[in-house]
Amino acid sequence: MSLSTVPDTLTAFSAVSHPDHVWPIASEDFQEYCQTDTQFSLAFQRKPGSLYGDIHCRLRRQLFNDLDYRCDLVQRKLKSAEIWGSITNFAGGGDLVDAYDIGASQSVYQLHYRQTETTRIVTVKPESACYHSYFIAILDQLGWPTYQTQCYRARGMDWRVSDYLGSTTLHGLGVSGHAAHTSHVVGLARQAALGDVFGRGDRHGNNYIVSDEGALLPIDVGYLFYPNNDDWLAQYIQGGVSEINALDPHQLDAFFTVYTDTIQCISDRYADLRAFSWAYGPDIGQQFDAVVSHRIVVLRNQCQHRGWHRRTWYRDYYAEFWFRKSIKPWFYQLIQMDPSVLDDAEFNMYQYQSAHDRTTFFSLANLSIVDRICTLAEDRLGVNPAAVHAAARADV
């Protein structure tokens, strides 16, 4: 793609932008990215608390991925960052033969190295915190599936270099609207339990890769030891983006059995995990003591009698998820009936979620959209939100 064709993509991005949530990428922004070797990520900006959709990510990636000189561009940037040698060593040498941006709101580079008889693919991204390496090391301590990853520091920046794990995300599996396969229940329950113990935030479906072997692998571990993680998790469950949302109600018994056993397993390994964490570094050790020790006690107590208390907590928010999923068609019917509702910033924002996937109306800041949809749908579509809500809770 030559720079003369970039305006088409920028125009398409502007068409799905809104001043109250996602802001347009200007041609000057893209030109600066291409011309400034020390600008390492092409990103779009959004208002804090606002959401973006897959379409924003696709168009942003397209700006880089359609460039015919993308290999030269990314190589210049990574050499300028003084990280190029470390990446090449991690990959095991070879020549860079292709590069893609696979990130969401900002750049994550997928680099293809041609070696003597094979091609090695790695991912590279700037990162603000290095919890990721520690969390992957914890997986290894537990004997769970893991992968090669390394954090490098150069010129005052942290960089994450990892094996490329594949393109199938947990979110991608749910795009069809169908539940995850039974074979994934164990991985989902284990990761949910581990995330609950360690206060891991941002556990949405795009932060899990499903490997070719079927293993569920966490990526982009930026939030860990979050002190009130249950508050965050409750919003994730209602919004349809946590581990349990990949399942249908008939799969919950198996999920909670594994979840409860995993909490007990982590509790049994507590002394070893604590010793490992302190050996990893005093900062990690202190955070482990501040968060994990408390969470182990709380969750172990909640999981007595096969986890009934914790199960009830999860099911309450999971039932709300199914209610929100049930009213999702109303949202699109209202838009079709009266496009002027999109003049409202909240309605405009949520139109970019997929109509068919397993996400619902997620927001940490404002939940009024659910009540507003119900009120409008009752008035204009003649539906009964109370009956739908009762049915959703009964099914779960």
N, C-alpha and C positions, 0 to 999 in steps of 0.2 A: 504494500500500500504506500503510495506517495503521499506527501503532506497535503497535496491538493485534494485528496479524497477524505481527509480527516473531518472537514466540516459536516459531512453527512452523518458521521457517528456522533459528533458533538450536538448536532441538531436533534438527533433521535434522543440523546440523553436529556437535552433541555426539555423535550416534550414530556418526559416523565419526572421532571423536577418540580419543586414547589417551594416557595420562599419560607414556608413554615416547617419543612422537614428536610428534604435533600436539595442542595444548591447546585446549580449547573456547573459543569467544567467548561471554562472559557478556552478559546483557542490559544490565548496567551499562556494559560496554565500548562497546556500540553506542549507548546513550543519550549517553554522554560524547562520542563521535565526532559525533553529530548536534548536540549542544548547545555544543560547544567549537569556535569558528571557527578557532582556532589549531592544532587537531589536523587535519593535512592528509591523513592516510592511514588508512584502515581496514585493519588487518592482523591476521592470526592469528600466534600464536607457535608455534614448534616447537623441539624439543631439537636442539642443534647436531649435525650429522651425520645427522639423521633426514630422511626423505623425506615428501613429501605428494603427493596425487593430484589429478587433474583435478576430482574431485568436491568437494574442499576449496575449490578456486579458484572453482568455479561457485557454491557456496553462499555463499561470502564476497561475491562480486560481487552476488549476488541481493539481499543486504541493502540495498545502495545502489540497484541498478537497478530494484527494485520500488517505490521511493519516488515518490510523485506530485509531491513538491516537490524533486526532486534538482537541478534547474537552479538554484533559489534557494539550495540548500545549498552546491553547489560554487562558485557565484559569491561567496557570503559568505566562504567559506574562502579563495578566491584573492584576493579584495580584501583580506582580513585579512593575507595574505602579501605584499601590495603587489606582486603579480605580474600582476594582472588587466589593466592597461593594456598591458603588454608582450605578453601573449597575444593580446589583441584586435588590436594592431598587426601581430603576426606573421600572424594570420589575414586581415589586410586589411580589418578592420572588419566591421560587421554586428551582428545581434542574436543572442544565444544562444537557440536554440530547442530544444535537447535536449542531454543529457549522460548518459554511461554510464561505469561502471567496467569496464575491460577488463584489469585487472592480474591477476597470479597470486596471490601470497601477500600483496600489499599493493596499494594503489590506484594505478591509472594511469587518468587521465580522458580520455575521448574527448568532445570538445566540438564541437557542430554550430552553425555560424554561418550565418544566412540573410543573404545579400547581395542585391543588386538582382535578379539573374537566376539566381543559382547558390547552392549551399550549400557552404561550405568546412568541412572536418573536420580538426581538429588533435588531437594527443595531448599531455597535460601530466602530468609526474610530478616529484616531488622526486628528486634524485639526490645521491649522496655524492661523486662524482668526475666530472670533465669530460673524460675520455678520449674520450668519444663523438664530440664535434665534431672532434677531431683525426683519429680513425680514418675518419670519413666524408670528411674533407678528403683523406686518403691515397687513398681510392677515386677521388676526383676527379683527383688527381695521376696516377693510373694510367689514367685514362680509362674507368673502370668505371661501371656504373649507380650513381647516388647519389640523394639527396633533400634537401629543405630541413630543417634542424634548427638549433636555437640554444639555447645555455645562458645563462640569466640568473641573476644573483645579487641577492637581495633579503632584507633583514633577517637576514643571516648564513646564508641557505640558498641552495643551488644548485637551479635548476629546469631541466628539459629540456622544450622545446616543439618538436614536429616535425610534419611532414606526417603525416596518417593514411594508411598505406600499404595498408590492406586487412586482412581477417580471416584470410587463408590463411597459416598458418605451415607451416614445414617439418615440424614435429611433426604438424600437422593432416593433411598429405598422407599421413603414415605411419600414421595411426590405423587405416586399413583393413588394414594389414599389407603392402600392396603396395609395390613399389619406386618411387622417383621416376621421372618420365618421362625419357627419354633427353635431352630438351632441357635438363634441369637439371644434367646431368653437368658441363658447363663451369663453371657458377656454383659448384657444390659443390667442385670441385677447386681453383678459384681462391681461394675463401674459406678452404679448408683450408690451402692453401699460405701465404696471407697471415697467417692466424692462427698458423701454426707459426713464421713468421719474426718476427712482432711479439709473440709470447707472449700471445696473446689467450685468456683463459680463459672459462669459462661459455658455451661454444659449443654449447649444446643446441638442439634443434629449435624451441623456442618463442622463441628469440632470432634467428630468421631469418623474415622475411616474404617470401612469393612474390607479387610484384606481378601486376596484371592482365596486364602485358606479359610475364610469365614471368621477370623479373629476381629474383635472390636478394639480398635486402637485409638487412644485419645491423642489429639493434636492441639496446638495452640493453648497450652496450659499457662494462662497469664494471671489468673486469680486463684490463689491458694491461701489456706488458713484464714478464710473469710469468717469473721466472728459470728455474724448472724445470718449464716448461709441459708437457713430454713426459710427466712423471709423472701430471699431471692428465689429459692427453689420453688416455693409455692406459686410465684408468678410464672415461672417457667412451665410448671405442670399445667396450670390453667391455660397458658398460651400455646400448649401443644408442642413444646420443643425439648422436653427433658427425656431421659431414657425411658421412663414408663409410658410415655405417649406413643412410642413405637409399637405398643402392644394393644390387642383387643381384650375386652373383659375376661374372656375365657382363659387367657394366658396369665392372669394375675396370680393365681395360686402358685404356679411354678415360679413366677418372679419372686414372690415374697418368701418362698421356701429357700431359694438361693440367697436372697438378700439377708435373711436372718442368719443363715449359716455363715455368710461372709462376715457379718458383724462379729460373730463369735470367733471366726478364724483370725480376724484382725486383732480382736481382744486377746486371744491366746498368744499372738505374736507381738504383743505390745512392747515388751521389754526389748526384744531384738530390734524392732522398728525404731524405738526411742534411741537405743545405742547407735544404730546406723545413722539416724538423723543428726545426733550430736557430733558423730565422727565426720559427717558431711560438712558441717560448719556450725559455729556457735549461733549464728543468726537463725539458721534453720532449726536448730535444736531448741532455741528459746520459743520460736513460734509453734513448734510441735508441742511443747509443754503448755503453752498458753491456750491452744485450741484443741489439739487431738486428745489430750488426756481427759479433758472435760467431755468431749463428744463421745468418746468410747464409753464412758460411764452412762451418759444420757441414753445413747442408742442401745446399749446392752440392756438397760432397764426397760426401755420401750419395746425391745424385741423378746422379752420373756413371754412364755406361752405361745411360741411360734410367731412372735411379732405382731400380736393383735393391735397393740396401741399404735405402733408405727404404721401398720397396715391401714388403720382407720384414718390416720393423718393423711397418708398418701391418697386413699380412696376419696376423701372429701374433695380434694383439689382435682383429682382425676375425673370425678363426676362432673365438676364444673367445666372441665375441658370438653367432655362429650356434649354438654349443653351448648357451649359456644360453637362447637363443630356443627351441631344441629341447626343453629340459627345462621350459619355462614351463607347458605343459599338465599336467605332473606336479604342479606346485605347486597348481593349482586342483583336480586330482583328489584330492590329499591332503586339502585343505580340505573338499571335499565328503564324502569318506569319513570324516573325523574332525574335526569343527568345533573340537574342543578344542585343536587345534594353534594356533588363533588366540589362545589364552591366552599364547603366547609373543610377546613384543613385536616381534621381528624378523619373524615370519610375519604378525603383525597389520599391520605397516607395509606390507609388500609386496603385501598383498591389494588395495590401492587403485591399483596400476598397472593399465593396461588389459590385458585378457587377450589382445587381438588385435593391438595395435599393435607397433611395432618396438623398443620399449624392452625391456630385460631386467632383470637384478638389479644395479642400479648403487648403489655406495656407496663413498665415499672412505675410510670408517672401518673397515668390517668386511665381509669377503667370505665369512664362514663360512656364510652362508645357502645358497650354491651347494652346498657339500659336504654340508650338512645335508639339503637337498632330495634330493640323489643317494642318500644313505644311507637315508633314509626310503622313497624311491621304489623302491629296489632291494629293500628288505625287504617293503614292503606292496603294491607294484604288480608286482613280478617283472620289472622292466626291467633293462637292462644299460647303465649310464652310460658305462663304458669304451668300449663299441662305438659308442655315440652320439657320444662325444667324437672318436673316430678318424674316424668318417664325416664329421663337421663339418669337421675339418681337411682331409680328402681333398677335399671339395667345394670348398674355398677354395684 
